[in-house]
Amino acid sequence: MGSQTKEILLSGYETELKLSYDFHDVADHLIIKNKRGKELFSKKNNETNGKMTKEIPLRGITNLIFIVKSNQKNSKWEIKAEIK
């Protein structure tokens, strides 16, 4: 709920992030960056309609930083990440 930032450490040998997300019709923004600050993925609620999935290549990436920005403290969202 609300705005959050989470970091996931990787070995660098992972090849793909399979992402599923749902913002539940609230004006939230999801950003995924690597440790150098390069944006790997960005999506705002107004660009989605219900549950969405995305596959993101990860070769050589050792950190993933997930950032959810929300204007509401009680906004609901759901993110599932599968790393291969």
Secondary structure, 3 states (H helix, E strand, C coil): CCCEEEEEECCCCCCEEEEEEECCCCCEEEEEECCCCCEEEEEEHHHCCCCEEEEEECCCCCEEEEEEEECCCCCCCEEEEEEC
